[in-house]
């Protein structure tokens, strides 16, 4: 029995222990996740507005990037807190409108895809964030260099997909999904580390997690939409044969 409990104690010590995990969780302000949920709600509103009013496009994408750039340029002070929060919600709304055409296609084909993709992304986000919180401090921060390199490769793959077509596009989808799942882990640990050193800028932290969430959701939607279209085409061919 003593050897059993001794092994458990050693394992708890080497992994940092449950108490250390709770301390790391405490470094993340609840405002980060509340702000993230608000941003996702505004993003859903933006997608709905596109479905109803057809407002999504290049202008909303440029507006989203401009809002993010303006948000980052403002100092993280109490005087600018409301302005920065409003900019984040505006960016989320415009991001949702930009993703609106994809959401509209999914709704016309099969609305269940949208629900499944969102729930799957939320579960993945929760699991990868929990893994980053439970892991040793700074254990996954080494991923930053690898993910930055992978992101540059992803940009070249997008360029190649635009030129060479289907096969590069499929590979870019799955590769991009893996990259942004990795960013979920890395960004969560980086937020914990920054908060540990006194950086409690919950708006900027929520923006980081929001971009990761949307990047994964979009890729999951495209993959599921692509598979559903291929299945429907196969069914049509079978009906023609018989």
C-alpha positions, 0 to 999 in steps of 0.5 A, a space after each residue: 500500500 505504501 508503495 502504491 501511495 508513494 508512486 501516486 505522490 511521485 506522479 503528482 509531484 512530477 506532473 505539478 499536482 492538481 493544486 498547481 493546475 488550479 493555481 494556473 487556472 486561477 491566473 486566467 481571469 474569468 473575464 477572458 472566457 466571458 469576453 470570448 463568449 460575448 465575441 462568439 455571440 456577436 460573431 453569430 449575430 454577424 453571420 445571421 445578419 449576412 444570411 438575412 441582409 447579405 452584408 458579408 464580403 470584402 468590406 466586412 473582412 477589411 473592417 474586421 482587420 481594421 477594428 483588430 488593428 485599432 484595438 491592438 494600438 490602444 493602451 490596455 488602460 481603464 480609460 480605454 477599456 470600454 473602447 477596446 471592448 466595443 472594438 472587439 465586439 465590432 471585430 467579432 460582428 464583422 468576422 461573423 458577417 465575413 464567414 456568413 457566406 459559408 454559413 449560408 451555404 451550410 444552412 442550405 445544404 444541411 443545417 445540422 452541419 453547423 450545429 455539429 461543427 460548432 459543438 465539435 469545435 467547442 469540445 476541442 477548444 475545451 479539451 485543448 485548453 484543459 490540456 494546456 492548463 493541466 500541463 506543466 508550466 511552460 511545457 507547450 511554449 516551445 510550440 510557438 516557433 514550430 507553429 509560426 513556421 507551420 503558419 508560414 507554410 500554411 500561407 504558401 499552401 493557400 497560394 498553391 491551392 489557388 493555383 493548383 486546385 483540389 489536392 493542395 486545397 484539401 491538404 491545406 484544410 487539414 494542415 491548417 486545422 492541425 496548426 490552429 488546434 496547436 495554437 489553442 494549446 500554445 495560446 492558452 499557456 501563453 495567456 497563463 504565463 503572461 497573467 503570471 507576470 501581471 499581464 491581465 489584459 483580458 480583452 487581448 487574451 479573449 481576442 487571441 482565443 477568439 481568432 483560434 476558435 473561429 479559424 478551427 470552426 471555419 476549417 471544420 465547416 469547410 471539411 464537413 461541407 465538402 464531405 456532405 457535397 461529395 456524398 450528395 453527388 455520389 447519391 445522385 450518380 447512384 440514382 442515375 444508374 438505377 
